[in-house]
Amino acid sequence: MTPTTHRLPVLEYLQRQLDATLADGAVTHMRYPTAISQLLGLRIVAIGEAMAAVELEADAALHGNQQGTVHGGLLCELADAAIGTAHSTLMQEGESFTSIDLKATFLRPVWRARLRAHAWAAHRGRTISHYRCDIQREDGKVVASIASTVMTLRGEGAQGR
């Protein structure tokens, strides 16, 4: 870390980033924006403790499956990004995390829409936490509901992750 670098907790870093008040040289111990978020054009639109909302402009012409609708894997990635962002707000220096499982229920197809994944902790444990995530179109209709279990890693288990 250089003398001009200011290290912030993840939640504060993301709040300042979202509010456009993040000072030059501010960093956090996790990587933001993530490489996959940049690749897919995901953007954080709301953040709080163990909560996040992430948006994506989905288009079957770019993100489509064999049926011509937006691929369910993209919806899973959007939910996973929102869940991971929500859980990262709880991470302290020297901690990391990994997803244990993810269960998606697809409710309606998407062809082209701004999608918002809203993730929140349904249960926060010291090591194992459970998250819920609803993905909505801009008209408010839910297109998918996701549940995921996340494990917090500490010490040697968190190194290099």
N, C-alpha and C positions, 0 to 999 in steps of 0.2 A: 504494500500500500504506500503510495507517495504521500508527501506531507500535505498536499492539497486535497487528498481523498478523504471524504467523510462517510464512515460506515454507519448505515441505518438498519434498524430492525425491518424485516420484510414488510410487515403491514404498513409501517410509516413510509417506507420507500414507495410502495405501490399507491398509497393514498396521495402522496406528493406527486407522483408521476401522473396519476389521474387528474389531479387538480392543476397540473402544469406549474407546480411550485418546486419541482425537484431541482436542486442547485447543481451546477456543474461540479463534477468530481464526486457526487454522491453515489455510493454503491451499497449493495447488500450482499449477503453471503450466498444467495441463490442467483441463478441466471435469469434475467429479464431484459428484453423479451426473449422467450425461448426460441430455439431454431424452428421447431415445428409450427409455432404460432406465426412466425414471420413467413414461413413457406405457405401456409394456408390463409394468411390474412386475418387471423383471429385477433381480437382486441378486447382488452379488459374495459368494461364500462361501469362497473360498480365493485367496491371492495369493502370488506369489513372483517371482523374477527371470525374466522372459520366460515366465511361466506364470500362468494364472488359471482359476478355475472360477466360472461364473455359473449361477444357477438361475432357473427360471420355472415357475409353475403353469400348465400348458397345458390348455386345454379346448376341444374342437371347437365347443362352443356359442358361444364367444367368438372363437376363432382358426381356425374351420373353413373348409374349401374346399367345392367342389361335391359331393365324394364323402362329406362328413360327417366327415372326419378333420382333424387339425390341419394347417394349410397349410404346405407346404414352405418358403415364403418366411419364415415365422416361425422355422422351424428355422435357416434361413440367417442371419437377423438375430441369433438367440441365439448362433450360432457366431461371427459377425462381432464381436459385442460381447465375447465371451470372448477372441478373438484380438486385438482392438484393446486390450483391457485388459491382456493379457499384454505386448503390444509397448510400450504406454505406460510400463511399468515401466522401460524402457531409455532413455526420453527425458530429455534434459537440457534445461535452460533454453535457449530459442531453437531447439529442435528440435520437429518435428511428424512426422506420417506419413500415408500414404494406402494404401489397399488397391489392388493392381494387378489381382488376380483372386481368384476364389473358386470352387471346384469342390465340389459337394455330391453325395454318394452316399447315397441314402435306402434304408435297410435294412428297416424295418418301419413300419407306420402307428401313429399315436398318436391316441387319442380323448380321454383325460383322464389326465394324469400330471404329477408333478413331474419336470421335465427338468433335468439338469445337463450343461452344456457345459464340458468340460475341454480347455483349449488350451495348447499348449506349442510352443516354437521347435524345429523339426527342424533348422534351419540358421540361424545368426545371422551376417550379413555386415555390413559397415560401412554399406552403403546398402540392399541387398536381403536380406530375411530370409524364410524359408519356415516356415509354421506348419501344425500338424495340430490337429484338434479332433474329439473324439468326443462325441456327445450320447447320454446314457444316461437311461433311465427309472429310477425309484426301485428297481426290481427288479434293476438292474444290466445289463439288456439294452441294447445299443447300437441306437439308432434311426436315426442318421445319422453319417457320417464326412465331415469337411470338410478340404480343403486350401486354403491361401491364401498368396499372396505379398504382402508388405508392403514399401513403400519408405519409408525414413527421409528426411525433408526437413530441410534446414539452410539457414541464411542467408535470402536473399530468398525462396526457395521455401517456407519455413516460415511466413513472415509472414502473419498474418491467418487461419491455419488452426488 
